[in-house]
Amino acid sequence: MSEDEEKVKLRRLEPAIQKFTKIVIPTDLERLRKHQINIEKLHILIYICCAFHLH
């Protein structure tokens, strides 16, 4: 495959790559942030429950 053919293939992929970096990655990061918040809430709840049962 020639260098020009490779460049054409890369140019065809560029819109998909741009969409991935502009939409998919931020969406996944937001989902991970929400999971982190839920995990932190669960840790607090477990701590409160354990403290309540010890007294």
Distance bins in CASP14 RR format, pairs under 12 A and 6 or more apart:
PFRMAT RR
TARGET T0000
AUTHOR 0000-0000-0000
RMODE 2
METHOD distances of the structure
MODEL  1
1 7 0 0 0 0 0 1 0 0 0 0 0
1 8 0 0 0 0 1 0 0 0 0 0 0
1 9 0 0 0 0 1 0 0 0 0 0 0
1 10 0 0 0 0 0 1 0 0 0 0 0
2 8 0 0 0 0 1 0 0 0 0 0 0
2 9 0 0 0 0 0 1 0 0 0 0 0
3 9 0 0 0 0 0 1 0 0 0 0 0
3 10 0 0 0 0 0 1 0 0 0 0 0
4 10 0 0 0 0 0 1 0 0 0 0 0
4 11 0 0 0 0 0 1 0 0 0 0 0
5 11 0 0 0 0 0 1 0 0 0 0 0
5 12 0 0 0 0 0 1 0 0 0 0 0
6 12 0 0 0 0 0 1 0 0 0 0 0
6 13 0 0 0 0 0 1 0 0 0 0 0
7 13 0 0 0 0 0 1 0 0 0 0 0
7 14 0 0 0 0 0 1 0 0 0 0 0
8 14 0 0 0 0 0 1 0 0 0 0 0
9 16 0 0 0 0 0 1 0 0 0 0 0
10 16 0 0 0 0 0 1 0 0 0 0 0
10 17 0 0 0 0 1 0 0 0 0 0 0
11 17 0 0 0 0 0 1 0 0 0 0 0
11 18 0 0 0 0 0 1 0 0 0 0 0
13 19 0 0 0 0 0 1 0 0 0 0 0
13 20 0 0 0 0 1 0 0 0 0 0 0
14 20 0 0 0 0 0 1 0 0 0 0 0
14 21 0 0 0 0 0 1 0 0 0 0 0
15 21 0 0 0 0 0 1 0 0 0 0 0
15 22 0 0 0 0 0 1 0 0 0 0 0
15 23 0 0 0 0 0 1 0 0 0 0 0
16 22 0 0 0 0 0 1 0 0 0 0 0
16 23 0 0 0 0 0 1 0 0 0 0 0
16 24 0 0 0 0 1 0 0 0 0 0 0
17 23 0 0 0 0 0 1 0 0 0 0 0
17 24 0 0 0 0 0 1 0 0 0 0 0
17 25 0 0 0 0 0 1 0 0 0 0 0
18 24 0 0 0 0 0 1 0 0 0 0 0
18 25 0 0 0 0 0 1 0 0 0 0 0
19 25 0 0 0 0 0 1 0 0 0 0 0
19 26 0 0 0 0 0 1 0 0 0 0 0
19 27 0 0 0 0 0 1 0 0 0 0 0
20 26 0 0 0 0 0 1 0 0 0 0 0
20 27 0 0 0 0 0 1 0 0 0 0 0
20 28 0 0 0 0 0 1 0 0 0 0 0
21 27 0 0 0 0 0 1 0 0 0 0 0
21 28 0 0 0 0 0 1 0 0 0 0 0
21 29 0 0 0 0 0 1 0 0 0 0 0
23 29 0 0 0 0 0 1 0 0 0 0 0
23 30 0 0 0 0 0 1 0 0 0 0 0
24 30 0 0 0 0 0 1 0 0 0 0 0
24 31 0 0 0 0 0 1 0 0 0 0 0
25 31 0 0 0 0 0 1 0 0 0 0 0
25 32 0 0 0 0 0 1 0 0 0 0 0
26 32 0 0 0 0 0 1 0 0 0 0 0
26 33 0 0 0 0 0 1 0 0 0 0 0
27 33 0 0 0 0 0 1 0 0 0 0 0
27 34 0 0 0 0 0 1 0 0 0 0 0
28 34 0 0 0 0 0 1 0 0 0 0 0
28 35 0 0 0 0 0 1 0 0 0 0 0
29 35 0 0 0 0 0 1 0 0 0 0 0
29 36 0 0 0 0 0 1 0 0 0 0 0
30 36 0 0 0 0 0 1 0 0 0 0 0
30 37 0 0 0 0 0 1 0 0 0 0 0
31 37 0 0 0 0 0 1 0 0 0 0 0
31 38 0 0 0 0 0 1 0 0 0 0 0
32 38 0 0 0 0 0 1 0 0 0 0 0
32 39 0 0 0 0 0 1 0 0 0 0 0
33 39 0 0 0 0 0 1 0 0 0 0 0
33 40 0 0 0 0 0 1 0 0 0 0 0
34 40 0 0 0 0 0 1 0 0 0 0 0
34 41 0 0 0 0 0 1 0 0 0 0 0
35 41 0 0 0 0 0 1 0 0 0 0 0
35 42 0 0 0 0 0 1 0 0 0 0 0
36 42 0 0 0 0 0 1 0 0 0 0 0
36 43 0 0 0 0 0 1 0 0 0 0 0
37 43 0 0 0 0 0 1 0 0 0 0 0
37 44 0 0 0 0 0 1 0 0 0 0 0
38 44 0 0 0 0 0 1 0 0 0 0 0
38 45 0 0 0 0 0 1 0 0 0 0 0
39 45 0 0 0 0 0 1 0 0 0 0 0
39 46 0 0 0 0 0 1 0 0 0 0 0
40 46 0 0 0 0 0 1 0 0 0 0 0
40 47 0 0 0 0 0 1 0 0 0 0 0
41 47 0 0 0 0 0 1 0 0 0 0 0
41 48 0 0 0 0 0 1 0 0 0 0 0
42 48 0 0 0 0 0 1 0 0 0 0 0
42 49 0 0 0 0 0 1 0 0 0 0 0
43 49 0 0 0 0 0 1 0 0 0 0 0
43 50 0 0 0 0 0 1 0 0 0 0 0
44 50 0 0 0 0 0 1 0 0 0 0 0
44 51 0 0 0 0 0 1 0 0 0 0 0
45 51 0 0 0 0 0 1 0 0 0 0 0
45 52 0 0 0 0 0 1 0 0 0 0 0
46 52 0 0 0 0 0 1 0 0 0 0 0
46 53 0 0 0 0 0 1 0 0 0 0 0
47 53 0 0 0 0 0 1 0 0 0 0 0
47 54 0 0 0 0 0 1 0 0 0 0 0
48 54 0 0 0 0 0 1 0 0 0 0 0
48 55 0 0 0 0 0 1 0 0 0 0 0
49 55 0 0 0 0 0 1 0 0 0 0 0
END
